[in-house]
Amino acid sequence: MLNLPRKTITNIRRLLLKKQREVQKNLKEVEKDDPVKDGSLEETTEPGTASWLAEAHGRAVALGGELKNAAVSIKNALSKIRRGTYGKCEKCGKQIDTRRLLAMPTAALCLSCSSKTNKD
C-alpha cells in the first residue's frame, strides 16, 4: 500500500464495501425492473409496446453493464488492499495521489497515466 496511512486505507476499504453493497442492490433492482424479464408483457399487442420494451430493455442492459463494471472495479480495489498493492499505478508503478484515491477509490492509474490513456 505504498505510503498510505492505515487510517486512510481503513476509511477507503469501508467506503468500497459500502459502495459494493449499493451496487449489488442496484443491480438486482435493475434486473428485476427489466420489462423483458417480466413475462406478463409478452402477450401485450398494443401498438408501441414492442418499441417501448426494446427501449426499456436497452436502458436496463446499459445500466446493468455500468453496474457490473463498477462491481469489478470495487472488487479489484478490495483485492489490492488485501494484497497490499492498493494505491500503486497499474501503468507506471508510482503511488497514486491520496486525494485521487479518496475521490475515486477504484482508481487504478495515477492522474498522469490516466490523462495519457484518455488522449490515446
C-alpha positions as CSV (number, residue, x, y, z in Angstrom):
1,M,0.0,0.0,0.0
2,L,3.0,2.1,-0.5
3,N,2.9,5.2,1.8
4,L,-0.8,5.3,2.6
5,P,-1.7,5.7,6.3
6,R,-3.6,2.7,7.8
7,K,-6.4,5.0,8.8
8,T,-6.8,6.2,5.2
9,I,-6.8,2.6,3.9
10,T,-9.4,1.6,6.6
11,N,-11.7,4.5,5.5
12,I,-11.3,3.7,1.8
13,R,-12.0,0.0,2.5
14,R,-15.1,0.9,4.4
15,L,-16.3,3.2,1.6
16,L,-15.6,0.4,-1.0
17,L,-17.6,-2.1,1.0
18,K,-20.5,0.3,1.2
19,K,-20.4,1.0,-2.5
20,Q,-20.2,-2.7,-3.2
21,R,-23.4,-3.3,-1.3
22,E,-25.1,-0.4,-3.1
23,V,-24.0,-1.6,-6.5
24,Q,-25.2,-5.2,-5.8
25,K,-28.6,-3.8,-4.6
26,N,-29.0,-1.6,-7.6
27,L,-28.0,-4.4,-10.0
28,K,-30.7,-6.6,-8.5
29,E,-33.3,-3.8,-8.9
30,V,-32.3,-3.1,-12.5
31,E,-32.6,-6.8,-13.4
32,K,-35.9,-7.1,-11.6
33,D,-37.3,-4.0,-13.3
34,D,-36.2,-5.1,-16.8
35,P,-39.6,-5.5,-18.7
36,V,-38.1,-8.2,-20.9
37,K,-37.5,-10.4,-17.9
38,D,-41.1,-9.9,-16.8
39,G,-43.2,-12.4,-18.7
40,S,-46.5,-10.5,-18.1
41,L,-45.9,-8.1,-21.0
42,E,-45.2,-10.8,-23.6
43,E,-48.9,-11.1,-24.5
44,T,-49.5,-7.4,-25.0
45,T,-50.2,-6.5,-28.6
46,E,-50.9,-2.8,-28.3
47,P,-49.1,-0.5,-30.8
48,G,-45.8,0.8,-29.5
49,T,-45.4,-1.9,-26.9
50,A,-42.5,-3.5,-28.7
51,S,-40.6,-0.3,-29.1
52,W,-41.2,0.6,-25.5
53,L,-40.0,-2.8,-24.4
54,A,-36.9,-2.5,-26.6
55,E,-36.1,0.9,-25.3
56,A,-36.6,0.0,-21.6
57,H,-34.7,-3.2,-22.0
58,G,-31.8,-1.3,-23.7
59,R,-31.6,1.1,-20.8
60,A,-31.7,-1.8,-18.3
61,V,-28.9,-3.6,-20.1
62,A,-26.8,-0.4,-20.3
63,L,-27.3,0.4,-16.7
64,G,-26.6,-3.2,-15.7
65,G,-23.4,-3.1,-17.7
66,E,-22.2,0.0,-15.9
67,L,-23.1,-1.5,-12.5
68,K,-21.2,-4.7,-13.4
69,N,-18.2,-2.7,-14.4
70,A,-18.4,-0.8,-11.1
71,A,-18.6,-4.1,-9.2
72,V,-15.5,-5.4,-10.9
73,S,-13.6,-2.2,-10.2
74,I,-14.6,-2.3,-6.5
75,K,-13.7,-6.0,-6.2
76,N,-10.3,-5.2,-7.8
77,A,-9.6,-2.4,-5.4
78,L,-10.6,-4.5,-2.4
79,S,-8.3,-7.3,-3.6
80,K,-5.4,-4.8,-4.0
81,I,-6.0,-3.7,-0.4
82,R,-5.8,-7.3,0.8
83,R,-2.6,-7.9,-1.3
84,G,-1.0,-4.7,-0.1
85,T,-0.7,-3.2,-3.6
86,Y,-3.6,-0.6,-3.3
87,G,-2.6,2.8,-4.4
88,K,0.0,1.7,-6.9
89,C,-0.5,2.9,-10.5
90,E,-1.0,-0.1,-12.8
91,K,0.8,1.6,-15.7
92,C,3.9,3.4,-14.2
93,G,4.1,1.8,-10.8
94,K,4.2,5.1,-8.9
95,Q,1.9,5.9,-6.0
96,I,-1.5,7.3,-6.8
97,D,-2.1,10.6,-5.1
98,T,-4.1,10.1,-1.9
99,R,-6.6,12.8,-2.8
100,R,-7.3,11.0,-6.0
101,L,-7.9,7.7,-4.2
102,L,-10.2,9.4,-1.7
103,A,-12.2,11.0,-4.5
104,M,-12.2,7.8,-6.7
105,P,-11.3,4.8,-4.5
106,T,-11.3,2.4,-7.6
107,A,-8.7,4.4,-9.4
108,A,-6.1,2.1,-11.0
109,L,-4.0,4.7,-12.7
110,C,-2.3,7.9,-11.4
111,L,-3.6,11.1,-12.8
112,S,-0.7,11.5,-15.3
113,C,-1.2,8.0,-16.7
114,S,-4.9,8.3,-16.8
115,S,-4.6,11.6,-18.8
116,K,-2.2,9.9,-21.3
117,T,-4.6,6.9,-21.7
118,N,-7.6,9.2,-22.3
119,K,-5.7,11.0,-25.0
120,D,-4.9,7.9,-27.0
